[in-house]
Amino acid sequence: MNALGAIGLGARPVAAELRFRALGGRTFLARQFTPHPFHITRPFYHAGDPQGMATLYLQSSSGGVYSGDDLSLEIGLDAGAQVHVTTQASTIVHDARGREGARQTVCLDVAEGARLDYLPDPAILMTGANFCNRVTARFGREARVILGDAQLSHDPEGHARPFSRLENEVELISPEGTVLLDRFDLCGSDWPARTGGFACSGMMIVVGCADAGAQMQRAADTVPGVYAGLSVFSDRDIALIRFLAPDGAALSKVMAALWRAAATVLDGQPPAERRK
């Protein structure tokens, strides 16, 4: 049974929604629906960002993702809106203790000419965790997206006991249809062999500026212990870089470095730092 099939009938779906619009060159949060465990900060603005770009932090009031959770988040940007969305901290996926898994579904809808940075902190897969994560990004013409996705395996007792299962999917959909689909499904016991012994893995994708790929690769190469590889799809104007990191500290450093590199290419100047 895959992770989706492991979600029991008793799971209670919880759906959150955020909708952003641009008015007078400034992006604002036009609609929000954030039931427990979703929580958000008030949008704010950095002087060093593209004019009018809003920054919003996602938070959780539950302490992580638990067995039976069925969470979904929809983030929509109207034409011309510019938003940076990140999380206050990593999402902890707790031990399912042999019970049903947890599911998280994220839908990003980026209209024509809009810009979205969606950069959640890595999911921490605790021993015994059973997690299905799906991210779908639909984007209009001349839209630009920076999307990060990462995971790390962690045994709180330090005995290298694996998580149970991870099913992960990222799909990009343009006006012409699906242009990228990245999917994997593995048992935690296979993680060391699949990653070559690295504790952390992830990727970052840039839509609308394939030229950012070279700068991202150079940025990844500056982080000690990180192994990274770049794929550029010039016909779709997409750059994707995958990376492996030895620990959470290196993972955080490489994700920050990749985002800075990508945003600098897109905006022509380094972005303002997002403090956690």
Residue, then its C-alpha position, 0 to 999 in steps of 0.5 A: m500500500n502506498a502512502l496515499g492508500a495508508i490514509g485512513l477513512g477516519a482522517r479529517p481533511v483540513a484545508a487552508e487558502l491564501r489569495f494575493r493581489a497587487l494594487g498600486g504596485r504593492t501586493f496584499l493578502a486579499r483572502q485567507f482561511t487558515p483553520h487549525p493547525f495552520h497559522i500565518t504572520r501578517p505580510f510584511y515588506h523588505a526594502g531590498d526586495p522587488q517593489g511591492m513584494a510581500t513576505l509571509y511566514l507559515q506556522s503550525s499550531s500543532g507541533g508537526v504532522y501526525s498519523g492520520d493528518d490530511l492537510s491541504l494548502e492553496i496559495g493563489l496569486d493574481a496577475g502581477a502579484q509578487v510574494h515570498v512564502t516560507t515557514q517559521a521552522s521545519t515541519i516535523v513528521h512524527d512517528a506513525r507508530g504503525r498506523e495510518g500515514a499523513r498527507q500534505t497537499v499544496c496547490l500553487d496558482v501563479a497567474e500571468g506575470a506574477r512571482l512566487d517564492y515558495l520556500p518551506d523549511p525541510a520536512i523532518l522525517m522522524t523514526g517511523a514517519n509515514f508521509c505523502n507530500r504533493v506540490t502542484a504549481r500552475f503558472g501563467r505566461e511570464a510568471r516566475v516561480i522559485l520552489g524549494d522542496a527538501q527532507l531529512s531523516h532523523d532518529p531522535e535517539g541517535h540509533a539511525r532508525p529509519f522513517s517508515r515511508l515517503e511518497n513525494e511529488v512535485e508537478l509543474i503545469s503551464p498553460e500548455g500542460t504538465v512541463l515537469l513531474d518529479r516523483f519518488d516513493l521509498c521506504g525509510s530503510d532504503w534511504p541510505a542506499r538511495t542517498g549514498g549515506f546522506a541524511c538530507s536531500g532536496m531540490m530547488i526549481v526556478v520557473g521563468c529563468a533557466d539562466a539562473g541554473a548556472q548561478m545556483q550550481r556555483a552557489a551549491d558548490t560553495v557549501p561544504g559537504v553538499y553534492a549537487g547536480l543541475s538540470v536545465f530545460s531551456d525549451r521550458d525555461i526551467a532550471l532544477i538543481r538537486f542536492l544531498a547534504p550531510d546534516g540539517a545545518a548544511l541543508s539549511k545553508v545550501m537552500a538559502a544559498l540557492w535561493r539567494a542565487a536564483a533571486t539575484v538573477l531574477d531581480g538583478q540584486p541580492p534579496a533581503e535575508r529572511r530571518k527564522 
